[in-house]
Each structure stands twice: as C-alpha cells, then as structure tokens.
C-alpha cells in the first residue's frame, strides 16, 4: 500500500459505516492493513479472562480498528482530502480543499 494519508494524533471524521459523522482523534495506525483506531468510534464489547493486569476480568468496551478509507482528515473543522507535495526537499501533507500544508 502507498503512504498513509492519516497519522496518529490527527482529528478525523467517519464518512461510512455504523459510526458515520462521528469525529475523533486517531489513537493508532496499522499501515500494513490500512486501518486506523479512532477514539470513541467502532466500540466493541470484549469478554476478558482474569489476568495479572486485570484481576477481575469481565466485560470491557473498547475501540476496534476501522478501515482508513472510511475516515477523512478534519482541517479547520471541515473534512478534506489529503495530498502530498514537495516543499523544497521535504515531502509534506497538503489539505486539498485549501491547499495549506498540514504538517
């Protein structure tokens, strides 16, 4: 897969699926699978066994990975596509709607 347009720490908006129109911060990115973990989105119920870290075990609610194609980068509160451009000898991300450099 080519370079990921979404990075850890970005604010994104979900554009497809059961959590459509929700917004959140990217917690983790799985480049190999092309998936992202977004705070408060795609919540799943997981039944855990008692362990050294979790003495009681029980039912845990946590985020699950969502495909990167189902999220859009938020730039100044509006969802926008992300492109790349060369800034001197450095490759930078650019918001397609405004043409501004993201990072």
N, C-alpha and C positions, 0 to 999 in steps of 0.2 A: 504494500500500500504506500501511497505517496505521503508526503509530510502532513501531519495532523494540523488542522487549522484551529483546533481548540486546545488550550493548555490548562494545566492545573491553576486554579485561582481565578479563572475567567468567570464572568457572570453570563449565563446563557438562558435562553427561553426554549421550552419544549414545544415543537411545532407539529408533533404527531404522537398518537398513542393515547393511553388512558389518562395521562397527566398533561394533556395538551393545554397550552397557555400558562403553565406554571413556570416560575423563574427560580433560579438558584445558582449557587456557586459550585464550580467544578471541584470535587474533592480529589479525584484520581483519574488518570487517563491510561487506558490499555491500548497502546499503539498497534500491537500485533493483531488484536481482534477488532480494532476500530471502534472501541466502546469507551464511554465516559461514565463516571459516577457523580451524580448531581445531588447536592444537599436537599433533602426533603422530597425527592422525586423518585417514583417507582419503588415505593415502600413495600417490603415483603415481610411475611411472618416466618420466623425461623425457630424451630424447636431445638434447644441446645441441651446436651447432657451436662451434668455437674462435672466441673474440672477444677484445676488448681486456681485458675484465674476467675472463674465464675462458680462459686461454691454451691449455689442453689440450682443452677441450670434454669430450665423453664422456657417460656415463650419470649422471644426477642424480636422487636420490629427494627428493621434496618433497610438502608438503601440498596438497590441492586443496580447493576450496570445497565445502561441504555445505549442504543446504537448512536454513534456520533452524527449520523445523517439525520437523526430526529431532533437535533438541537441546533439553535442558531445563536451566534455571538450577539450580546447586547452592547451596543455602543451608544452612550448618552441616552439610555432608556429605550432605544428602538432596536429591533432585531435587524441585523445586516449580514450580508455575505462577507466572507473574508478572502482576501487575495494576498499575493506576495509581490514585492518589488525590491529591486536592488537600491540601497541607499549608500552610495559610494561602493565599498567592497563588502557591505553587510546586507544580508537578506532580512527584510522586515515584513511584518504582517500589516495589511492595509485594510481599512473598512471600505467596502465597495460603494456604499451609499454616499459617504462624504469624501473619500479619498485620503482621509487622515491616517497617519501612522499610529498603530495600536501600541506597539512596544518597541 
